[in-house]
Amino acid sequence: MNFALTEEELMIRDSARRMAGEQLGPLVATLDRGGGRQEFLDNLRSAARAGFASLCMDERYGGANATTVAMALAIDEVAYACPSTAVTLALTNMVTFILQAFGTDEQKDRYLRRFADGSYVSGAFALTEAGAGSDPASMKTRADLEDEGFVLNGEKIFCTSAEYAGLFVVWAVTDRSAPKGKGISLFLVEAGTPGLVVGKAENKMGQRGSATNTVIFEKCRIPRSALIGRLNDGFRIAVAELALGRIGIASLALGIARAALDRTKEHVKQRVQFGQSLANFQGLQWMIADREVDIEAARLLILNAAAKRDRGEPFAREASMAKLFASEAAHRVTDTAIQLHGGFGYVEDAGIERLARDARVTRIYEGASEVQRMIIARHALQ
């Protein structure tokens, strides 16, 4: 299979690399310590205006009309410098994907350009609930139809970017008598809508620059025009979104892994013990070699899933494979990085322990590794 990148894909990758190195990297330590929020938002707005929040969006709405491969490359490069920015951009690209794929012309005209020009620094998904994480079909948030529109009531958790998102994509039950997963619909809710309450940000282990909030809907009234797609068809849209989202998170995990391994290679070449560089010890060389294989295998799985989507082929199985392998590989790479840095890897100054913390959640969100194995097994046994 030919994985040669097009001229446009190379241009997007290189542009993302420059932006990440110049704007995002210098802020990452500050974000990890809880500061730099305004600079973070400014960087998101700048990235949006450069096209990184609307990579696969049609040009008529201000998007880059890029390939899924290009999106994966860009998220990888951004994550190499700042995983918190990468997860925000990956999620925003998923919001614009849903809008473009399932929204009405009126919805697309109203909202898509706001992502492309930076008016919205991010979008947010309101899907997960306390009792509906890996099993989103068990959600309890409901949207009751009244004469003038819908009334949302319920609570969502782990909503990335909720406190600064301009637009929420919200899943809710619209037919409580329907079989599980069949009576769910999807809605657009603008930030500031009465009845939409954003809770305080969670104090997280990693990716601390990205806010993660509880979102509560208390008699939140939205018009009928807020419905995306057909009534009671929202779960199907969620499944389609999650497959693409897994390519984005796999790419994010890859970027973290590459950053950790690059720092580790420099460290073992410079660190001298027993009168010679650590890079001269065969046991350490083999550890590096295994992690190089992890990174290359993750890259190829990601590109394969992205290329299949670009060709219009089914790609859910490949996306799950890429997400599973890349996130688990990021764990192995960051753990090896700490080990080869020794005590330096365990303290804050080297930045290696932060990468390990940032990598950990990639095995959980957008479908935990166990869920990915279930999906892969289901395809294998069909």
C-alpha positions as CSV (number, residue, x, y, z in Angstrom):
1,M,0.0,0.0,0.0
2,N,1.3,3.4,-0.9
3,F,1.5,5.8,2.0
4,A,3.3,8.5,0.2
5,L,1.9,11.9,1.4
6,T,0.5,14.4,-1.0
7,E,1.9,17.9,-1.3
8,E,-1.0,19.3,0.6
9,E,-0.7,16.7,3.4
10,L,3.0,17.5,3.7
11,M,2.2,21.2,3.8
12,I,-0.4,20.8,6.6
13,R,1.9,18.6,8.6
14,D,4.8,21.0,8.3
15,S,2.6,24.0,9.1
16,A,1.3,22.2,12.2
17,R,4.8,21.4,13.3
18,R,5.9,25.0,13.0
19,M,2.9,26.3,14.9
20,A,3.3,23.7,17.6
21,G,7.0,24.4,18.1
22,E,6.7,28.2,18.1
23,Q,3.4,28.8,19.9
24,L,2.4,25.7,21.9
25,G,5.5,24.1,23.2
26,P,6.7,27.1,25.2
27,L,3.4,27.2,27.1
28,V,3.0,23.5,28.0
29,A,4.7,23.5,31.4
30,T,2.7,26.5,32.5
31,L,-0.5,24.9,31.5
32,D,0.4,21.7,33.4
33,R,0.8,23.9,36.5
34,G,-2.6,25.4,36.1
35,G,-1.7,28.7,34.5
36,G,-1.7,30.2,31.0
37,R,-5.4,29.9,30.3
38,Q,-5.7,33.1,28.3
39,E,-2.6,32.2,26.2
40,F,-4.1,28.8,25.7
41,L,-7.3,30.2,24.4
42,D,-5.4,32.7,22.2
43,N,-3.5,29.8,20.7
44,L,-6.7,27.9,20.0
45,R,-8.1,30.9,18.2
46,S,-4.9,31.3,16.2
47,A,-4.9,27.6,15.3
48,A,-8.5,27.9,14.2
49,R,-7.7,30.8,11.9
50,A,-4.9,28.8,10.5
51,G,-7.3,26.0,9.6
52,F,-6.6,23.4,12.3
53,A,-10.1,23.5,13.8
54,S,-11.8,22.8,10.5
55,L,-9.3,20.6,8.6
56,C,-11.9,18.4,6.9
57,M,-14.5,21.1,6.5
58,D,-15.7,22.2,3.1
59,E,-14.0,25.3,1.7
60,R,-17.3,27.1,1.2
61,Y,-17.6,27.4,5.0
62,G,-14.0,28.4,5.4
63,G,-12.5,25.0,6.0
64,A,-9.3,23.4,4.6
65,N,-11.2,20.6,2.8
66,A,-8.2,18.4,3.8
67,T,-8.0,14.6,4.0
68,T,-8.4,12.5,7.1
69,V,-4.7,11.6,6.7
70,A,-3.9,15.3,6.9
71,M,-5.9,15.7,10.0
72,A,-4.1,12.8,11.6
73,L,-0.7,14.3,10.7
74,A,-1.7,17.7,12.2
75,I,-3.0,16.2,15.5
76,D,0.2,14.2,15.8
77,E,2.4,17.3,15.4
78,V,0.3,19.4,17.8
79,A,0.3,16.6,20.4
80,Y,4.1,16.4,20.1
81,A,4.3,19.9,21.6
82,C,1.0,20.2,23.6
83,P,-1.4,17.3,24.1
84,S,-3.9,19.6,25.8
85,T,-4.2,21.7,22.6
86,A,-4.2,18.6,20.5
87,V,-7.2,17.0,22.3
88,T,-9.1,20.3,22.0
89,L,-8.5,20.6,18.3
90,A,-9.3,16.9,17.7
91,L,-12.6,17.3,19.5
92,T,-13.5,20.5,17.6
93,N,-12.8,18.8,14.3
94,M,-15.2,16.1,15.4
95,V,-17.9,18.7,16.0
96,T,-17.4,20.2,12.6
97,F,-17.5,16.8,11.1
98,I,-20.9,16.0,12.6
99,L,-22.2,19.4,11.6
100,Q,-21.1,19.0,8.0
101,A,-22.1,15.4,7.6
102,F,-25.5,15.5,9.4
103,G,-26.5,19.2,9.8
104,T,-29.0,21.1,7.7
105,D,-27.9,23.8,5.4
106,E,-29.2,26.4,7.9
107,Q,-27.2,24.8,10.7
108,K,-24.0,24.6,8.6
109,D,-24.4,28.2,7.5
110,R,-24.9,29.4,11.0
111,Y,-22.1,27.6,12.8
112,L,-19.3,26.2,10.7
113,R,-17.8,29.5,9.8
114,R,-17.6,30.4,13.5
115,F,-15.1,27.5,14.0
116,A,-13.1,28.4,10.9
117,D,-12.6,32.0,11.8
118,G,-11.9,31.4,15.5
119,S,-15.2,33.0,16.8
120,Y,-15.6,29.6,18.6
121,V,-12.3,28.6,20.1
122,S,-13.7,25.0,20.5
123,G,-16.7,22.8,20.4
124,A,-17.8,20.3,23.0
125,F,-19.5,16.9,23.1
126,A,-22.1,16.1,25.8
127,L,-22.3,12.3,25.5
128,T,-20.9,10.6,28.6
129,E,-22.9,10.2,31.8
130,A,-22.1,8.8,35.2
131,G,-24.0,5.6,34.3
132,A,-23.3,5.7,30.6
133,G,-19.6,5.8,29.7
134,S,-18.5,2.8,27.6
135,D,-22.2,2.1,27.2
136,P,-23.6,5.4,25.9
137,A,-26.9,3.8,24.9
138,S,-27.8,3.7,28.6
139,M,-27.9,7.5,28.9
140,K,-30.6,9.1,31.0
141,T,-30.5,12.7,29.8
142,R,-33.8,13.4,28.1
143,A,-35.2,15.8,25.6
144,D,-39.0,16.2,25.8
145,L,-40.8,17.6,22.8
146,E,-43.1,20.6,23.5
147,D,-45.0,22.9,21.2
148,E,-42.1,25.3,20.6
149,G,-39.2,22.9,20.8
150,F,-37.4,20.5,23.1
151,V,-36.6,20.7,26.8
152,L,-33.4,19.1,27.9
153,N,-32.9,17.7,31.4
154,G,-30.0,15.7,32.7
155,E,-26.3,15.7,33.5
156,K,-23.2,14.9,31.4
157,I,-19.7,14.3,32.7
158,F,-16.2,14.6,31.3
159,C,-17.1,17.2,28.7
160,T,-13.8,18.4,27.2
161,S,-13.6,22.2,26.7
162,A,-17.1,22.8,28.1
163,E,-16.2,26.0,29.9
164,Y,-14.9,27.8,26.8
165,A,-16.8,25.9,24.0
166,G,-19.0,28.0,21.7
167,L,-21.3,25.1,20.7
168,F,-22.3,21.8,22.4
169,V,-23.3,18.6,20.6
170,V,-25.7,16.9,23.0
171,W,-27.1,13.4,22.9
172,A,-30.4,12.9,24.7
173,V,-33.3,10.3,24.9
174,T,-36.3,11.4,22.9
175,D,-38.3,8.2,23.0
176,R,-38.1,6.4,26.4
177,S,-40.3,3.5,25.1
178,A,-37.9,2.6,22.3
179,P,-35.4,-0.3,22.6
180,K,-32.0,0.6,24.1
181,G,-30.1,2.9,21.8
182,K,-33.0,3.4,19.4
183,G,-34.7,6.5,21.0
184,I,-31.7,8.8,21.2
185,S,-31.4,12.1,19.3
186,L,-28.7,14.7,18.8
187,F,-29.0,18.4,19.3
188,L,-26.9,21.6,19.0
189,V,-26.9,23.9,22.0
190,E,-25.1,27.2,22.0
191,A,-23.1,28.3,25.0
192,G,-25.0,30.7,27.2
193,T,-28.4,29.0,26.5
194,P,-30.5,29.4,29.7
195,G,-30.6,26.0,31.5
196,L,-27.1,25.0,30.3
197,V,-24.9,25.0,33.4
198,V,-21.2,24.2,33.2
199,G,-19.6,22.9,36.4
200,K,-16.1,23.4,37.7
201,A,-13.2,21.9,35.8
202,E,-12.0,18.5,37.0
203,N,-8.5,18.3,38.7
204,K,-7.0,15.8,36.3
205,M,-3.9,13.6,36.3
206,G,-2.8,14.8,32.9
207,Q,-3.6,17.1,29.9
208,R,-4.3,19.7,32.5
209,G,-4.4,22.6,30.1
210,S,-7.6,21.2,28.6
211,A,-10.7,21.8,30.8
212,T,-13.0,18.9,31.5
213,N,-16.3,19.7,33.1
214,T,-19.7,18.4,34.2
215,V,-22.5,19.9,32.2
216,I,-26.0,20.1,33.7
217,F,-29.2,20.7,31.7
218,E,-32.0,22.1,33.8
219,K,-35.1,22.8,31.8
220,C,-32.9,23.9,28.9
221,R,-35.2,25.0,26.1
222,I,-34.0,24.7,22.5
223,P,-35.9,25.1,19.3
224,R,-36.9,22.3,17.0
225,S,-34.2,23.5,14.6
226,A,-31.6,22.4,17.1
227,L,-32.1,18.8,16.1
228,I,-29.3,17.3,14.0
229,G,-30.4,14.6,11.6
230,R,-33.5,12.6,12.1
231,L,-35.4,12.2,15.4
232,N,-34.3,9.1,17.3
233,D,-31.3,8.6,15.0
234,G,-28.6,10.1,17.3
235,F,-27.0,6.9,18.4
236,R,-26.1,6.0,14.8
237,I,-24.4,9.4,14.5
238,A,-22.5,8.8,17.8
239,V,-21.1,5.5,16.4
240,A,-19.9,7.2,13.2
241,E,-18.3,10.1,15.2
242,L,-16.5,7.7,17.6
243,A,-14.8,5.9,14.7
244,L,-13.3,9.1,13.3
245,G,-12.6,10.4,16.8
246,R,-10.5,7.3,17.4
247,I,-8.2,8.2,14.6
248,G,-7.7,11.6,16.2
249,I,-6.9,10.2,19.7
250,A,-4.6,7.6,18.1
251,S,-2.7,10.4,16.4
252,L,-2.6,12.3,19.7
253,A,-1.1,9.3,21.5
254,L,1.4,8.9,18.7
255,G,2.5,12.6,19.1
256,I,3.1,12.1,22.9
257,A,5.0,8.9,22.3
258,R,7.3,10.5,19.7
259,A,8.0,13.4,22.0
260,A,8.9,11.1,24.8
261,L,11.2,8.8,22.7
262,D,12.9,11.8,21.0
263,R,13.8,13.2,24.4
264,T,15.0,9.8,25.6
265,K,17.3,9.2,22.6
266,E,18.9,12.6,23.3
267,H,19.3,11.8,27.0
268,V,20.9,8.3,26.5
269,K,23.4,9.8,24.0
270,Q,24.4,12.6,26.4
271,R,24.2,10.8,29.8
272,V,27.5,9.1,30.8
273,Q,27.7,6.3,33.3
274,F,30.5,3.8,33.9
275,G,32.7,5.9,31.7
276,Q,30.6,5.7,28.6
277,S,27.3,7.0,27.0
278,L,24.2,5.2,28.0
279,A,23.5,4.7,24.3
280,N,26.4,2.2,24.2
281,F,24.7,-0.3,26.4
282,Q,23.1,-3.1,24.4
283,G,20.3,-3.6,26.9
284,L,19.2,0.0,26.6
285,Q,19.6,-0.1,22.8
286,W,17.1,-2.9,22.7
287,M,14.6,-1.0,24.8
288,I,14.9,1.9,22.3
289,A,14.5,-0.4,19.4
290,D,11.3,-1.9,20.8
291,R,9.8,1.5,21.3
292,E,10.8,2.6,17.7
293,V,8.8,-0.4,16.4
294,D,5.8,0.6,18.6
295,I,5.9,4.1,17.1
296,E,6.2,3.0,13.5
297,A,3.5,0.4,13.8
298,A,1.2,2.9,15.4
299,R,1.9,5.4,12.6
300,L,1.0,2.8,9.9
301,L,-2.2,1.7,11.6
302,I,-3.3,5.3,11.9
303,L,-2.5,6.1,8.2
304,N,-4.3,2.9,7.1
305,A,-7.5,3.8,9.0
306,A,-7.4,7.4,7.8
307,A,-6.7,6.4,4.2
308,K,-9.6,3.9,4.2
309,R,-11.9,6.7,5.3
310,D,-10.6,9.0,2.6
311,R,-11.3,6.3,0.0
312,G,-14.9,6.0,1.3
313,E,-14.3,2.4,2.6
314,P,-15.5,1.1,6.0
315,F,-12.9,2.0,8.6
316,A,-14.3,1.4,12.1
317,R,-12.3,-1.8,12.6
318,E,-9.1,-0.1,11.5
319,A,-9.8,3.0,13.6
320,S,-10.2,0.8,16.7
321,M,-7.0,-1.1,15.9
322,A,-5.1,2.2,15.5
323,K,-6.6,3.7,18.7
324,L,-5.9,0.5,20.7
325,F,-2.3,0.1,19.6
326,A,-1.3,3.7,19.6
327,S,-2.6,4.4,23.1
328,E,-1.0,1.3,24.5
329,A,2.2,2.1,22.7
330,A,2.2,5.6,24.2
331,H,2.0,4.0,27.6
332,R,5.0,1.7,26.8
333,V,7.0,4.5,25.3
334,T,6.5,6.9,28.2
335,D,7.2,4.2,30.8
336,T,10.5,3.3,29.0
337,A,11.3,7.0,28.8
338,I,11.0,7.4,32.6
339,Q,13.1,4.3,33.1
340,L,15.9,5.4,30.8
341,H,16.0,8.9,32.3
342,G,16.3,7.3,35.7
343,G,15.7,9.8,38.6
344,F,15.6,12.6,36.1
345,G,12.5,11.0,34.5
346,Y,10.6,11.0,37.8
347,V,11.0,14.7,38.6
348,E,9.1,17.6,36.9
349,D,11.9,19.5,35.3
350,A,12.6,17.0,32.5
351,G,9.0,16.9,31.4
352,I,9.0,13.1,31.0
353,E,6.6,12.4,33.9
354,R,4.2,14.9,32.4
355,L,4.2,13.1,29.1
356,A,3.4,9.8,30.9
357,R,0.5,11.5,32.7
358,D,-0.7,13.0,29.4
359,A,-0.5,9.6,27.7
360,R,-2.5,7.7,30.3
361,V,-6.0,8.9,29.4
362,T,-5.6,8.0,25.8
363,R,-6.2,4.4,26.9
364,I,-9.6,5.5,28.3
365,Y,-11.3,8.3,26.4
366,E,-13.0,7.8,22.9
367,G,-13.5,4.2,24.0
368,A,-11.3,2.4,26.5
369,S,-8.8,-0.2,25.3
370,E,-11.2,-2.9,26.4
371,V,-13.9,-1.5,24.3
372,Q,-11.6,-1.4,21.3
373,R,-10.8,-5.1,21.8
374,M,-14.5,-5.8,21.9
375,I,-15.0,-4.0,18.6
376,I,-12.1,-5.7,16.9
377,A,-13.1,-9.1,18.1
378,R,-16.7,-8.5,16.9
379,H,-15.4,-7.8,13.4
380,A,-13.0,-10.7,13.5
381,L,-15.7,-13.2,14.4
382,Q,-18.4,-12.0,12.1
